[in-house]
């Protein structure tokens, strides 16, 4: 991939994306990272052969990036984004991974004609196993759409939505989803301790079971329901446990409604944060 790219923010998500791009043989000489945090900037310089600047004020006046990626924390965006408005135009697309910052927000900051893609990745992007949902505005060209798809695909799967409002439930399901899975492992380990296992063994069993089941799900063509049934012998130990987790009405009871409520609460909060 040959593209002139500015990455604003080289922290966890920005760093994961940078690693994915370079692993896919993107030209390091075409990437400039803007990272004002001195320790993070120095780590990036040691780790990757890219240009790392301490602030947008150090950018050359004649620079014409094809992509500007915003990977800073949402609360920092007001201080960061306005400096990049000079790049707005048909030759540049802005790709934002900042939760809660809407396309409308970027129109106000960068100008009404700016080509903007808003997206929501999740933390497994750090190991190239994430999934990102993205939404473009009307100014994003077909070539820019394909370019952004390639950049996002470097850290996992990509799904596109036409309705920006769908990014709120996306945030609730996949953005927060890893935390729900980690909570499952945490609770499973605690339950093991309560049943008599040592803390170390319970934690190890829970960690490997959850990660292994996730990999099995990823590699299998079967839906989760079938995989669950394959593990569950009628009248056996797993069936007894699922009576607690699923209740009398199967997935419509027990854990199912609890997750529906959790995702609804997260969706509501995402909308509130977006204003």
C-alpha positions in Angstrom: 0.0 0.0 0.0 1.4 3.4 -1.0 -0.2 6.3 0.7 0.9 9.5 2.4 -0.5 9.2 5.9 -0.6 11.3 9.1 -1.4 9.4 12.3 -2.4 11.8 15.1 -1.9 9.7 18.3 0.5 6.8 18.7 -1.0 5.3 21.9 -2.6 1.9 22.2 -5.0 2.0 19.3 -2.8 4.2 17.1 0.2 2.0 17.8 -1.7 -1.2 17.0 -2.8 0.3 13.7 0.8 1.4 12.9 2.1 -2.0 13.6 -0.5 -3.6 11.3 0.3 -1.2 8.5 4.0 -1.9 8.7 3.5 -5.6 9.0 1.6 -5.4 5.7 4.6 -3.8 4.1 3.3 -0.2 4.0 6.1 2.2 3.2 7.3 3.5 6.6 8.7 6.6 4.8 5.2 7.7 3.9 3.9 7.7 7.5 4.2 10.6 10.0 3.1 10.1 13.6 2.1 13.1 15.7 2.6 12.1 19.3 3.1 14.9 21.9 3.7 12.5 24.8 7.5 12.3 25.0 7.8 8.8 26.4 5.4 7.3 23.8 7.0 9.3 21.0 10.5 8.0 22.0 9.2 4.4 22.1 7.7 4.7 18.6 11.0 6.1 17.3 12.9 3.1 18.7 10.3 0.6 17.5 9.5 1.7 14.0 11.4 3.5 11.1 8.7 6.2 10.8 8.8 10.0 11.3 7.6 10.9 14.8 6.8 14.6 15.6 5.9 16.1 18.9 3.1 18.2 17.6 1.2 19.2 14.5 3.0 22.5 14.4 6.1 20.7 13.2 4.4 19.6 10.0 5.9 20.9 6.8 3.7 23.6 5.1 3.8 21.8 1.8 2.7 18.4 3.1 -0.4 17.0 1.4 -1.5 13.8 3.1 -3.9 11.4 1.5 -5.1 10.2 4.9 -5.3 11.7 8.4 -6.0 9.2 11.1 -7.3 10.5 14.4 -6.4 8.1 17.2 -6.3 10.4 20.1 -8.6 10.2 23.1 -12.0 11.9 22.5 -11.5 14.4 25.3 -8.3 15.6 23.5 -9.9 16.0 20.1 -10.9 19.7 20.5 -7.2 20.5 21.0 -6.0 18.3 18.2 -8.3 18.2 15.2 -8.5 21.9 14.3 -4.8 22.0 13.2 -5.6 19.5 10.4 -8.5 21.5 8.8 -6.0 22.8 6.3 -5.8 19.4 4.7 -9.6 19.2 4.1 -10.4 18.7 0.4 -11.0 16.0 -2.2 -7.4 14.8 -2.0 -7.6 13.8 1.7 -9.8 11.6 3.8 -10.0 11.8 7.6 -10.3 8.5 9.4 -11.4 8.8 13.1 -11.3 6.0 15.7 -12.4 8.4 18.5 -15.5 7.1 20.3 -18.3 9.5 20.6 -17.0 12.1 18.1 -19.6 12.2 15.3 -19.2 13.0 11.6 -21.2 16.2 12.4 -18.5 17.2 15.0 -15.8 16.8 12.4 -17.8 18.8 9.9 -17.8 21.7 12.4 -14.1 21.4 13.1 -12.7 20.5 9.7 -15.3 22.1 7.4 -18.5 20.9 5.7 -16.6 19.6 2.6 -14.2 17.3 4.5 -14.2 13.6 3.6 -14.7 11.8 6.9 -14.9 8.1 7.9 -15.9 7.5 11.5 -15.2 4.0 12.9 -15.3 2.0 16.0 -12.5 -0.7 16.4 -12.1 -2.8 19.5 -9.1 -3.8 21.6 -8.2 -7.2 20.0 -6.9 -4.9 17.2 -3.7 -4.9 19.3 -3.1 -8.5 18.2 -4.6 -8.1 14.7 -7.8 -9.9 15.7 -10.1 -6.9 16.1 -13.3 -5.9 14.2 -14.0 -2.4 13.1 -17.3 -1.0 12.0 -17.1 2.2 9.9 -19.3 4.8 8.4 -18.4 7.3 5.6 -19.9 10.7 4.9 -21.0 11.7 1.4 -17.7 13.2 0.5 -15.7 10.0 0.7 -14.9 8.7 -2.8 -14.8 5.1 -3.8 -11.0 5.1 -3.8 -10.9 6.6 -0.4 -13.4 4.0 0.9 -11.1 1.2 -0.4 -8.1 2.9 1.1 -9.7 3.2 4.5 -10.9 -0.4 4.3 -7.3 -1.5 3.7 -5.9 0.5 6.6 -8.6 -0.8 9.0 -8.2 -4.4 7.7 -4.6 -4.4 8.9 -5.9 -4.9 12.5 -8.8 -7.3 11.8 -12.1 -7.5 10.1 -14.0 -4.5 8.8 -17.8 -4.0 8.5 -19.4 -0.9 6.9 -22.7 0.7 7.9 -24.6 3.5 6.1 -26.3 4.8 9.2 -24.0 6.5 11.6 -26.5 5.9 14.4 -25.7 2.2 14.3 -22.2 3.0 15.6 -23.8 3.4 19.1 -24.9 -0.3 19.3 -21.7 -1.3 17.6 -19.8 0.4 20.4 -22.0 -1.4 22.9 -21.5 -4.9 21.3 -18.0 -5.0 19.9 -16.4 -2.0 21.4 -17.3 -3.1 24.9 -17.6 -6.8 24.1 -14.0 -7.7 25.1 -14.7 -6.4 28.6 -17.8 -8.6 28.9 -15.7 -11.6 27.8 -12.9 -10.7 30.3 -15.6 -10.5 33.0 -16.8 -14.0 32.1 -13.3 -15.3 32.6 -13.0 -13.4 35.9 -16.3 -14.8 37.2 -15.5 -18.3 35.9 -12.3 -18.3 37.8 -14.0 -17.0 41.0 -16.6 -19.8 40.7 -13.8 -22.3 40.4 -12.3 -21.1 43.7 -15.6 -21.3 45.4 -15.9 -24.9 44.2 -12.5 -25.8 45.8 -9.9 -25.1 43.2 -6.7 -23.1 44.0 -6.8 -19.5 42.7 -3.9 -20.2 40.3 -5.5 -23.3 38.8 -9.0 -21.7 38.6 -7.5 -18.6 36.8 -5.5 -20.8 34.4 -8.5 -23.0 33.6 -10.8 -20.0 33.0 -8.2 -18.1 30.8 -7.4 -21.0 28.5 -11.0 -22.1 28.3 -12.3 -18.7 27.3 -9.5 -18.0 24.8 -9.7 -21.5 23.4 -13.5 -21.4 23.0 -13.1 -18.0 21.3 -10.6 -19.4 18.8 -12.9 -22.5 18.2 -15.7 -20.1 17.5 -13.6 -18.1 15.1 -12.4 -21.1 13.1 -15.8 -23.0 13.1 -18.4 -22.5 10.4 -21.1 -23.5 12.9 -23.1 -20.8 14.7 -22.6 -20.4 18.5 -25.9 -22.2 19.3 -24.7 -25.4 17.6 -21.3 -25.2 19.2 -23.0 -24.8 22.6 -25.2 -27.8 22.0 -22.2 -29.9 20.9 -20.7 -29.4 24.3 -23.9 -30.1 26.2 -24.8 -33.7 26.8 -28.5 -34.2 27.8 -28.7 -34.7 31.5 -25.0 -34.0 32.0 -22.9 -31.5 34.0 -22.9 -28.8 31.4 -26.7 -29.1 31.0 -27.1 -28.6 34.7 -25.0 -25.5 34.7 -26.9 -24.1 31.7 -30.1 -24.4 33.6 -28.8 -21.6 35.8 -27.3 -19.5 33.0 -30.2 -19.8 30.6 -33.2 -20.4 32.9 -36.3 -22.3 31.9 -36.8 -20.5 28.6 -33.4 -21.0 27.1 -31.6 -18.0 25.7 -34.7 -15.8 26.3 -34.1 -16.2 30.1 -31.1 -15.9 32.4 -27.9 -14.5 30.8 -29.7 -13.5 27.6 -31.9 -10.7 28.9 -29.0 -9.5 31.2 -26.8 -9.0 28.2 -29.6 -7.3 26.3 -30.0 -4.8 29.2 -26.2 -4.3 29.3 -25.9 -3.6 25.6 -28.9 -1.3 25.8 -27.4 0.7 28.6 -24.0 1.0 26.8 -25.8 2.1 23.6 -27.7 4.8 25.5 -24.5 6.0 27.1 -22.8 6.1 23.7 -25.5 8.3 22.4 -25.3 10.6 25.4 -21.5 11.0 25.0 -22.0 11.8 21.3 -24.4 14.6 22.3 
